[in-house]
């Protein structure tokens, strides 16, 4: 009898303990048990009481939008205040699942093979920017997750084959070389949302998997070391991150939770440093010219007299290119005049990326933008990046100095885009806008160039620069 009483007492104590555990986490429901190491419950985002069929999420760092598959609506929330922002809602969107935006256009996936486009400014349809997912495969089934780096758009198609298809944003054609096809071999059964930090692509699924699957973005291979472990949490539709916290769109076991759940994003592996130009110290003796390197790597073909592949060219070969400021200013030093008169810059010289000899008459430095007709060129300097405005006939004018992307990321870890420059191109009279995008950790440069008839006269020219000084053209 005594043994039975002890057993009953232990069972009662266990039941009381379980009851306290559930009541201590009232909005998670009884099916959730989170890891204290990765959960950030204080950053959970409470959804509207009508937003009960959430499928996808995306944020610009200030507002986070969450779809509702049944309501035909995309709800807007203030990310910092965790409050509704009804003025930014998208209404009348048929069966929206997952979303992604570049800040100008919002792309939405759904039950058809069309990735629909909407204007962020007034949330109206912009069908001219739609993607046809069948460009990669005729039958792709319903579309799920979507994410882009500004150059490539990745879209999840769960049926009939599990793939994350890649499309070129420039012309919306399929880019099979960037398609992920290792989802099934990784153990996924129903892929849904995707998100990337530029190194890793994470994919979640609506199944019994208690993790977000990680893949290398460059190699599209499994990277299990960066999986996001989600103890007892499954049936996930989407995820979005600001680079530190990752929010999950979840609907588990019929329990309507009305929350986006916050977790810690795994740290980014340390990248291999990208070599940058370092100015040589001012010589104390007679300067010995350095042979000019082959500067045409990765650029359009140039005339034979540019000597590509030939013997080193003397430094005076650079006559005709627009001037470039020295990487390290030397205000007290007067440069030695070039003996040969400098002719007016030509369009051909602009096609070399506005390269120019340094103040000592040494070898040329090349801008990081490889497009031959770029109206804005960037050079790596000690303080970050130096802009130069390039004219249609090859002329050049100095532009604003910019901090490096790494410095901007440290100063602006989140929030809305930061305006770095808003002015006019002095040689084209076109507006130039330069912004830092915290959500993408990129600088975006937007301007126009004049394309000859019958083409568009004022053609948008937009590109981004990441922390490795890699350039991605969004429009030109």
VEXDREN-2710 file (C-alpha; in Angstrom, 1 decimal):
% VEXDREN-2710
k/r/px/py/pz
1/UNK/0.0/0.0/0.0
2/UNK/2.8/2.4/0.9
3/UNK/4.6/1.6/-2.4
4/UNK/1.4/2.4/-4.3
5/UNK/1.0/5.8/-2.5
6/UNK/4.6/6.7/-3.4
7/UNK/3.9/5.8/-7.1
8/UNK/0.8/8.0/-7.2
9/UNK/2.6/10.9/-5.6
10/UNK/5.4/10.8/-8.2
11/UNK/2.9/10.7/-11.0
12/UNK/1.0/13.7/-9.6
13/UNK/4.2/15.6/-9.3
14/UNK/5.2/14.8/-12.9
15/UNK/1.7/15.9/-14.2
16/UNK/2.0/19.2/-12.2
17/UNK/5.5/19.8/-13.8
18/UNK/4.2/19.2/-17.3
19/UNK/1.2/21.5/-16.7
20/UNK/3.5/24.4/-15.5
21/UNK/5.8/23.9/-18.6
22/UNK/2.8/24.4/-21.0
23/UNK/1.3/27.3/-19.1
24/UNK/4.7/29.1/-19.0
25/UNK/4.7/29.3/-22.8
26/UNK/1.0/30.2/-23.5
27/UNK/1.2/31.3/-27.2
28/UNK/3.3/28.3/-28.4
29/UNK/0.6/25.7/-27.9
30/UNK/1.3/22.3/-26.3
31/UNK/3.2/20.9/-29.3
32/UNK/6.2/23.2/-29.1
33/UNK/9.4/22.7/-27.1
34/UNK/12.2/25.1/-28.1
35/UNK/15.9/25.0/-27.5
36/UNK/17.0/27.6/-25.0
37/UNK/20.3/28.0/-27.0
38/UNK/18.8/29.2/-30.3
39/UNK/15.3/30.4/-29.4
40/UNK/14.7/34.2/-29.2
41/UNK/11.2/34.3/-27.9
42/UNK/11.3/38.0/-27.1
43/UNK/11.7/38.7/-30.8
44/UNK/8.6/36.6/-31.9
45/UNK/6.2/38.6/-34.1
46/UNK/2.5/38.4/-33.2
47/UNK/0.3/38.2/-36.3
48/UNK/-3.1/39.7/-36.8
49/UNK/-6.0/37.6/-35.6
50/UNK/-7.2/37.3/-39.3
51/UNK/-3.7/36.3/-40.5
52/UNK/-4.2/32.6/-39.6
53/UNK/-3.0/31.0/-42.9
54/UNK/0.4/32.5/-43.2
55/UNK/2.7/31.0/-45.8
56/UNK/5.5/33.4/-46.6
57/UNK/7.4/36.4/-45.3
58/UNK/9.8/39.1/-46.5
59/UNK/11.1/42.3/-44.9
60/UNK/13.0/45.4/-46.0
61/UNK/14.3/45.8/-42.5
62/UNK/11.5/48.1/-41.4
63/UNK/8.3/46.4/-42.4
64/UNK/7.8/42.7/-42.6
65/UNK/5.1/41.4/-44.9
66/UNK/3.3/38.0/-44.3
67/UNK/1.1/36.3/-46.8
68/UNK/-2.3/34.7/-46.0
69/UNK/-3.1/31.9/-48.5
70/UNK/-6.8/31.9/-47.8
71/UNK/-7.5/35.7/-47.3
72/UNK/-5.8/36.6/-50.6
73/UNK/-3.9/39.2/-48.7
74/UNK/-0.3/40.2/-47.7
75/UNK/-0.3/41.7/-44.2
76/UNK/2.2/44.3/-43.2
77/UNK/3.8/44.7/-39.7
78/UNK/6.3/47.1/-38.2
79/UNK/9.3/44.9/-37.5
80/UNK/10.7/46.8/-34.6
81/UNK/7.4/47.8/-32.8
82/UNK/5.7/44.4/-33.6
83/UNK/2.5/46.2/-34.6
84/UNK/0.2/46.2/-37.7
85/UNK/0.8/48.7/-40.5
86/UNK/-2.4/48.4/-42.6
87/UNK/-1.4/51.2/-44.9
88/UNK/1.2/48.8/-46.5
89/UNK/-1.1/45.8/-46.9
90/UNK/-1.4/44.1/-50.3
91/UNK/-5.0/43.3/-51.0
92/UNK/-6.6/41.1/-53.7
93/UNK/-3.6/38.8/-54.2
94/UNK/-5.0/35.4/-55.2
95/UNK/-3.7/32.5/-53.0
96/UNK/-0.3/34.1/-52.2
97/UNK/2.3/31.7/-50.8
98/UNK/5.9/33.0/-50.7
99/UNK/7.3/36.5/-51.5
100/UNK/10.5/38.3/-52.2
101/UNK/11.2/41.9/-53.1
102/UNK/14.1/44.1/-54.4
103/UNK/12.6/47.1/-52.7
104/UNK/10.8/48.2/-55.9
105/UNK/8.9/45.1/-57.0
106/UNK/7.3/42.4/-54.8
107/UNK/7.2/38.9/-56.5
108/UNK/4.6/36.4/-55.3
109/UNK/4.3/32.7/-55.9
110/UNK/1.1/30.7/-55.8
111/UNK/-0.8/27.9/-57.4
112/UNK/0.2/28.6/-61.0
113/UNK/3.5/28.6/-62.9
114/UNK/3.6/32.4/-62.9
115/UNK/5.6/34.4/-60.4
116/UNK/3.4/37.5/-60.2
117/UNK/4.9/41.0/-59.7
118/UNK/3.5/43.9/-57.8
119/UNK/4.7/47.5/-57.3
120/UNK/5.9/48.2/-53.8
121/UNK/5.0/51.9/-54.2
122/UNK/1.2/51.5/-54.6
123/UNK/0.9/47.7/-54.3
124/UNK/-0.7/47.4/-57.8
125/UNK/0.0/44.7/-60.4
126/UNK/3.1/45.0/-62.6
127/UNK/2.6/42.1/-65.0
128/UNK/5.5/43.2/-67.2
129/UNK/7.8/41.9/-64.5
130/UNK/6.1/38.5/-64.1
131/UNK/8.3/35.3/-64.4
132/UNK/7.1/32.2/-66.2
133/UNK/8.5/29.4/-64.2
134/UNK/7.9/26.9/-67.0
135/UNK/11.0/28.5/-68.7
136/UNK/13.0/25.9/-66.7
137/UNK/10.6/23.0/-67.0
138/UNK/7.3/22.7/-68.8
139/UNK/5.5/21.2/-65.8
140/UNK/6.7/22.6/-62.5
141/UNK/3.6/22.3/-60.4
142/UNK/2.7/24.8/-57.7
143/UNK/5.4/27.3/-56.8
144/UNK/6.6/27.7/-53.2
145/UNK/9.6/29.5/-51.9
146/UNK/11.4/32.4/-53.7
147/UNK/14.6/34.4/-53.1
148/UNK/17.0/36.4/-55.2
149/UNK/20.5/37.9/-54.9
150/UNK/19.6/40.6/-57.4
151/UNK/21.0/38.7/-60.4
152/UNK/19.4/35.3/-60.1
153/UNK/15.9/34.5/-58.9
154/UNK/15.5/31.0/-57.2
155/UNK/12.0/29.5/-57.1
156/UNK/11.0/26.2/-55.3
157/UNK/8.8/23.8/-57.3
158/UNK/7.9/20.8/-55.2
159/UNK/6.1/18.8/-57.9
160/UNK/6.6/16.7/-59.9
161/UNK/10.4/17.0/-59.1
162/UNK/11.8/18.7/-56.1
163/UNK/14.0/21.5/-57.4
164/UNK/15.0/25.1/-56.6
165/UNK/15.0/26.5/-60.2
166/UNK/17.2/29.4/-61.1
167/UNK/16.2/32.3/-63.4
168/UNK/18.2/35.2/-64.8
169/UNK/16.5/38.4/-63.6
170/UNK/17.8/40.3/-66.6
171/UNK/15.8/38.4/-69.2
172/UNK/13.8/35.9/-67.0
173/UNK/15.3/32.9/-68.8
174/UNK/16.3/29.6/-67.0
175/UNK/19.8/29.4/-65.6
176/UNK/20.2/25.6/-65.2
177/UNK/23.7/26.0/-64.0
178/UNK/22.4/27.5/-60.7
179/UNK/19.5/25.1/-60.1
180/UNK/19.5/23.1/-56.8
181/UNK/18.7/19.5/-57.4
182/UNK/20.0/17.8/-54.2
183/UNK/16.9/18.4/-52.1
184/UNK/15.6/14.8/-52.3
185/UNK/19.0/13.3/-51.6
186/UNK/19.2/15.6/-48.6
187/UNK/16.1/13.9/-47.1
188/UNK/13.5/16.6/-48.0
189/UNK/10.0/15.5/-48.9
190/UNK/8.0/18.7/-49.3
191/UNK/10.2/21.8/-49.7
192/UNK/8.5/25.2/-49.0
193/UNK/10.3/28.5/-48.3
194/UNK/13.9/29.5/-48.9
195/UNK/16.3/32.3/-47.7
196/UNK/20.0/32.9/-48.1
197/UNK/22.6/35.1/-46.5
198/UNK/24.7/35.0/-49.7
199/UNK/26.7/32.1/-48.6
200/UNK/24.2/29.4/-47.6
201/UNK/20.7/28.7/-49.0
202/UNK/18.3/27.4/-46.3
203/UNK/15.2/25.5/-47.3
204/UNK/12.3/24.5/-45.0
205/UNK/9.6/22.0/-45.5
206/UNK/6.2/21.0/-44.4
207/UNK/7.0/17.6/-42.9
208/UNK/8.4/15.9/-39.9
209/UNK/11.9/17.5/-40.3
210/UNK/12.8/19.5/-37.2
211/UNK/15.4/21.7/-39.0
212/UNK/16.0/24.1/-41.8
213/UNK/18.2/22.3/-44.4
214/UNK/21.4/24.2/-45.5
215/UNK/23.0/24.1/-48.9
216/UNK/26.0/25.9/-50.3
217/UNK/24.8/28.8/-52.5
218/UNK/27.8/28.6/-54.8
219/UNK/28.1/24.9/-55.2
220/UNK/24.4/24.0/-54.4
221/UNK/25.6/21.1/-52.3
222/UNK/24.6/20.0/-48.8
223/UNK/26.1/22.0/-45.9
224/UNK/24.7/20.2/-42.9
225/UNK/27.0/22.0/-40.5
226/UNK/24.8/25.2/-41.0
227/UNK/21.4/23.4/-40.6
228/UNK/19.1/25.4/-38.2
229/UNK/18.0/22.9/-35.6
230/UNK/14.4/23.3/-34.5
231/UNK/13.6/20.9/-31.6
232/UNK/10.0/19.7/-31.8
233/UNK/9.1/22.4/-34.4
234/UNK/8.1/21.2/-37.9
235/UNK/5.6/21.9/-40.6
236/UNK/7.3/25.2/-41.6
237/UNK/6.2/27.2/-44.6
238/UNK/8.9/29.9/-44.9
239/UNK/11.7/31.8/-43.2
240/UNK/13.3/35.3/-43.4
241/UNK/16.3/36.7/-41.6
242/UNK/17.9/40.1/-41.0
243/UNK/21.3/38.4/-40.9
244/UNK/21.2/37.8/-37.1
245/UNK/17.7/36.6/-36.3
246/UNK/15.7/34.2/-38.4
247/UNK/11.9/34.2/-38.3
248/UNK/9.8/31.1/-39.2
249/UNK/6.4/31.0/-40.7
250/UNK/4.9/28.0/-38.9
251/UNK/1.6/26.0/-38.7
252/UNK/1.9/22.9/-36.7
253/UNK/-0.5/20.0/-36.1
254/UNK/-3.6/22.1/-36.7
255/UNK/-2.6/24.5/-33.9
256/UNK/-3.1/28.1/-35.1
257/UNK/-0.3/30.0/-33.4
258/UNK/-0.5/33.5/-35.0
259/UNK/3.2/34.1/-34.4
260/UNK/6.4/34.2/-36.4
261/UNK/9.0/32.4/-34.3
262/UNK/12.5/33.8/-33.8
263/UNK/15.7/31.9/-33.8
264/UNK/19.4/32.7/-33.9
265/UNK/20.9/32.5/-37.4
266/UNK/24.0/30.3/-37.5
267/UNK/27.2/32.5/-37.9
268/UNK/28.5/33.1/-41.4
269/UNK/31.9/31.3/-42.1
270/UNK/34.7/33.7/-42.3
271/UNK/35.2/34.5/-46.1
272/UNK/38.6/34.6/-47.8
273/UNK/39.7/38.2/-47.9
274/UNK/39.4/39.8/-51.3
275/UNK/42.7/41.6/-52.3
276/UNK/42.3/45.3/-52.8
277/UNK/44.5/47.9/-54.3
278/UNK/47.1/49.4/-52.0
279/UNK/48.8/52.6/-53.0
280/UNK/52.6/52.4/-53.2
281/UNK/54.4/54.9/-50.9
282/UNK/55.6/58.1/-52.6
283/UNK/59.1/57.3/-53.8
284/UNK/62.1/59.2/-52.5
285/UNK/64.1/58.6/-55.7
286/UNK/63.6/58.5/-59.4
287/UNK/60.4/56.6/-60.1
288/UNK/60.7/53.3/-62.1
289/UNK/57.5/52.8/-64.2
290/UNK/55.7/49.5/-63.5
291/UNK/54.5/47.6/-66.7
292/UNK/50.8/48.0/-67.2
293/UNK/49.0/44.7/-66.5
294/UNK/46.6/43.0/-69.0
295/UNK/43.5/44.9/-68.1
296/UNK/41.0/43.3/-70.4
297/UNK/40.3/40.1/-68.4
298/UNK/36.5/39.5/-68.3
299/UNK/35.8/42.5/-70.5
300/UNK/34.5/42.9/-74.1
301/UNK/37.1/42.5/-76.9
302/UNK/39.1/45.6/-77.6
303/UNK/41.2/46.7/-80.6
304/UNK/44.5/45.0/-81.2
305/UNK/46.5/48.2/-80.6
306/UNK/45.6/47.8/-76.9
307/UNK/48.4/45.3/-76.8
308/UNK/46.5/42.6/-74.8
309/UNK/48.7/39.6/-74.3
310/UNK/51.8/41.5/-75.7
311/UNK/54.9/42.7/-74.0
312/UNK/54.6/45.3/-71.2
313/UNK/53.5/48.7/-72.3
314/UNK/55.3/51.9/-71.1
315/UNK/53.2/54.0/-68.7
316/UNK/52.5/56.7/-71.3
317/UNK/50.3/54.2/-73.0
318/UNK/47.5/55.4/-70.8
319/UNK/47.1/58.8/-72.5
320/UNK/43.5/59.3/-73.3
321/UNK/42.0/57.5/-70.3
322/UNK/40.1/59.7/-67.8
323/UNK/42.1/60.8/-64.8
324/UNK/41.9/58.8/-61.6
325/UNK/42.6/60.2/-58.1
326/UNK/45.5/58.6/-56.2
327/UNK/44.5/56.1/-53.5
328/UNK/46.4/58.0/-50.9
329/UNK/46.0/61.8/-51.2
330/UNK/49.3/63.8/-51.3
331/UNK/48.2/67.4/-51.3
332/UNK/51.7/68.8/-50.9
333/UNK/53.1/67.0/-53.9
334/UNK/52.9/68.5/-57.4
335/UNK/52.6/65.7/-60.0
336/UNK/55.2/65.8/-62.8
337/UNK/53.3/66.8/-66.1
338/UNK/53.0/64.2/-68.7
339/UNK/55.3/65.1/-71.6
340/UNK/52.8/64.2/-74.3
341/UNK/49.6/66.4/-74.4
342/UNK/46.5/64.5/-73.2
343/UNK/43.9/64.3/-75.9
344/UNK/40.2/64.6/-75.2
345/UNK/38.9/61.4/-73.8
346/UNK/37.1/59.1/-76.2
347/UNK/34.3/56.6/-75.8
348/UNK/36.9/53.8/-76.3
349/UNK/38.8/55.0/-73.2
350/UNK/35.6/54.8/-71.2
351/UNK/35.1/51.2/-72.2
352/UNK/38.3/50.3/-70.2
353/UNK/36.5/51.0/-67.0
354/UNK/37.9/54.5/-66.6
355/UNK/41.4/53.1/-65.8
356/UNK/44.2/55.7/-65.5
357/UNK/47.8/55.8/-64.6
358/UNK/48.5/56.8/-61.0
359/UNK/50.0/60.2/-60.1
360/UNK/53.6/58.8/-60.5
361/UNK/53.0/57.7/-64.0
362/UNK/52.8/54.0/-63.0
363/UNK/50.4/51.3/-64.0
364/UNK/46.7/51.8/-64.4
365/UNK/44.1/50.8/-61.9
366/UNK/40.8/49.4/-63.0
367/UNK/37.3/50.1/-61.6
368/UNK/35.3/47.2/-60.2
369/UNK/32.5/47.6/-62.7
370/UNK/33.3/45.5/-65.8
371/UNK/30.5/46.7/-68.0
372/UNK/32.1/48.8/-70.8
373/UNK/29.4/51.4/-70.9
374/UNK/28.9/52.0/-67.2
375/UNK/27.9/55.6/-66.4
376/UNK/29.2/55.2/-62.8
377/UNK/32.5/53.6/-62.0
378/UNK/33.8/52.6/-58.6
379/UNK/37.4/52.3/-57.4
380/UNK/38.6/50.6/-54.2
381/UNK/40.5/53.1/-52.0
382/UNK/41.7/52.9/-48.5
383/UNK/38.6/54.6/-47.1
384/UNK/36.2/52.4/-49.0
385/UNK/35.0/53.2/-52.6
386/UNK/35.4/56.2/-54.8
387/UNK/32.8/57.0/-57.4
388/UNK/33.6/58.5/-60.8
389/UNK/31.0/59.7/-63.3
390/UNK/31.7/58.5/-66.8
391/UNK/30.3/60.4/-69.8
392/UNK/28.9/58.9/-73.1
393/UNK/32.1/60.1/-74.9
394/UNK/34.5/58.9/-72.3
395/UNK/34.9/62.0/-70.2
396/UNK/35.1/61.5/-66.4
397/UNK/34.3/63.5/-63.3
398/UNK/35.0/62.7/-59.7
399/UNK/31.9/61.6/-57.6
400/UNK/31.1/60.9/-54.0
401/UNK/33.4/58.9/-51.7
402/UNK/31.6/56.0/-50.1
403/UNK/32.3/53.9/-47.0
404/UNK/33.0/50.2/-47.6
405/UNK/30.0/47.8/-47.4
406/UNK/31.5/46.2/-44.2
407/UNK/31.7/49.6/-42.6
408/UNK/28.1/50.4/-43.6
409/UNK/26.9/47.1/-42.3
410/UNK/28.5/47.8/-38.9
411/UNK/26.9/51.3/-38.8
412/UNK/23.5/50.1/-40.1
413/UNK/22.8/46.5/-39.0
414/UNK/19.1/46.7/-39.9
415/UNK/16.3/49.1/-40.7
416/UNK/15.3/50.9/-43.9
417/UNK/17.6/51.7/-46.8
418/UNK/20.1/54.5/-46.2
419/UNK/20.6/57.3/-48.7
420/UNK/24.3/57.8/-49.5
421/UNK/24.0/60.1/-52.5
422/UNK/21.1/61.7/-54.3
423/UNK/22.2/64.1/-57.1
424/UNK/22.8/64.5/-60.8
425/UNK/25.3/63.0/-63.2
426/UNK/27.4/66.0/-64.4
427/UNK/28.1/64.5/-67.8
428/UNK/24.7/63.0/-68.7
429/UNK/22.3/65.2/-66.6
430/UNK/20.6/62.1/-65.4
431/UNK/19.7/61.5/-61.7
432/UNK/22.0/59.3/-59.7
433/UNK/20.9/57.7/-56.4
434/UNK/23.1/55.6/-54.2
435/UNK/21.6/53.7/-51.2
436/UNK/22.8/51.2/-48.7
437/UNK/20.4/48.2/-48.3
438/UNK/20.9/46.7/-44.8
439/UNK/18.6/43.7/-45.5
440/UNK/20.9/42.7/-48.4
441/UNK/24.1/44.2/-47.1
442/UNK/24.7/45.8/-50.4
443/UNK/25.2/49.3/-51.9
444/UNK/22.7/50.0/-54.8
445/UNK/23.5/52.5/-57.5
446/UNK/20.7/53.7/-59.7
447/UNK/20.9/56.0/-62.7
448/UNK/20.2/56.0/-66.5
449/UNK/22.1/56.0/-69.8
450/UNK/20.9/57.2/-73.2
451/UNK/20.3/54.2/-75.5
452/UNK/20.1/55.0/-79.2
453/UNK/16.7/54.8/-81.0
454/UNK/14.8/52.6/-81.6
455/UNK/15.8/51.5/-78.1
456/UNK/14.8/53.2/-74.9
457/UNK/16.3/56.6/-74.7
458/UNK/16.5/56.8/-70.9
459/UNK/17.4/53.3/-70.0
460/UNK/17.6/52.4/-66.2
461/UNK/21.1/51.4/-65.1
462/UNK/21.1/49.8/-61.7
463/UNK/23.7/47.6/-60.0
464/UNK/24.6/46.5/-56.5
465/UNK/28.0/46.0/-54.7
466/UNK/28.5/43.5/-51.9
467/UNK/31.1/43.4/-49.1
468/UNK/33.5/41.6/-51.5
469/UNK/33.1/44.4/-54.0
470/UNK/31.4/42.1/-56.4
471/UNK/29.0/43.8/-58.8
472/UNK/25.6/42.5/-59.8
473/UNK/23.7/44.4/-62.5
474/UNK/19.9/44.5/-61.9
475/UNK/19.0/46.5/-65.0
476/UNK/20.9/48.0/-67.9
END
